[in-house]
Every structure is written in C-alpha cells, then in structure tokens.
Amino acid sequence: MPFVLTVDQKGSRRSGDRVPAALSALSGVPTVLRFERTAGDEFQGVLADPAAVVGVVLELVRAGGWSVGVGAGPVQTPLPRSTRAGAGPAFLCARAAVEAAKRRPSRVAVRGAEATAAGDAQAVLTALAVLVDRRSPQAWQAIELLAGGRTQAEAAAELGITRQAVGQRLAAGWWDVERDLRPTAARLLGHAEAG
C-alpha cells in the first residue's frame, strides 16, 4: 500500500507561488504517482517507500513554508495516470493530515489506516522536523558533506576547519539522532498503513 503526501504552501499570497520549484526539487524522488499540483498552492504525490516519504518530509521542512500531510493506507486500484485522479483511504488520510499540519507548530501530520501507529509516526517525524528546522547553516555544511560520502577528515579539509570542529558541527546539528530516527519513522509509517 502506498503513501500519499499532500503539501500546501503557507502564505502563498505573500511569498509567491513556490510549487513549481518544489515539484522540480522532488522530480528525482521515486514515486508511484508523480508529484503534481492538485489545486492552487497545493501539490500531491504517491510514494511506495516509507524511507522516501521521510526524506521528502524533511526536505520540505528544511525548505520551509510548507504544511505536509502524510496519508498511509490503501488506494483505489488500478491507479490512474494522474495523482489528481487518485482516490481511496490514503488520499482521505492525506487530506485530513495536511489540514491538521496547518494547525501544528511543526507543520507536519500523519493520518493512517492504523491510527496508533500513525500517531507514533507523527511524533517521530515531528521530532525530526524540529531538529531539521533548528539546524544551523554550519551544521548543514558538515552534514551535507558526510551525507555525500565524505569522511569527517575530508569534510574538514573542504571546509577549512579541523576534524574536531566538524564533529562539533555534527553534534550541534544532532546528526546522529537524525540517522537513528529516520528508519524508526519509516518503520512506523509502514505500520500506519497496515490497518
């Protein structure tokens, strides 16, 4: 069963339409139904991999200015060609989730076929969202280099700082906590769809 993400831009009247840029940024994400604008300043996509869902949610949190709803559960099959034409419980859950996200400080919510697991997934995604949202630019520099495959020593050389300073940036950015929580969030999302 797939996951439906419904994403709504907050403050679009003040900041202009950011949907095209978001769709472009997410174009490389493996989807069941690609991300596309559904109405106004909102877009939606259908993913099969809960780890990819976590990655998209955190990318949108980092970009800022989005309310993100994750719906977990069955969808009507056969799937249509367009995300806009999709239907089923996961789509309804995603709609309820994005409306809930608009009222949450983290701007992230999960609704699913299995409500308890969806709540657990939402709690972990919220913790990740807060962590990502509060990370400094210096921590992001170090994290991006390590996520790109560099060692701490290589990152230090590239940034022109000591290896110890890289370690401090990683610690300040809670990099190890994020790495621990990402698979936990993905597992809980998997449970949320199995209602």
Sequence and secondary structure as in RCSB ss.txt:
>XXXX:A:sequence
MPFVLTVDQKGSRRSGDRVPAALSALSGVPTVLRFERTAGDEFQGVLADPAAVVGVVLELVRAGGWSVGVGAGPV
QTPLPRSTRAGAGPAFLCARAAVEAAKRRPSRVAVRGAEATAAGDAQAVLTALAVLVDRRSPQAWQAIELLAGGR
TQAEAAAELGITRQAVGQRLAAGWWDVERDLRPTAARLLGHAEAG
>XXXX:A:secstr
  EEEEEEETTHHHH   HHHHHHHTTTS  SEEEEEEETTEEEEEES HHHHHHHHHHHHHH SEEEEEEES  
 SS  SSGGG  SHHHHHHHHHHHHHTTSTT EEEEESSHHHHHHHHHHHHHHHHHHHT  HHHHHHHHHHHTT 
 HHHHHHHHTS HHHHHHHHHHTTHHHHHHHHHHHHHHHHHHT  
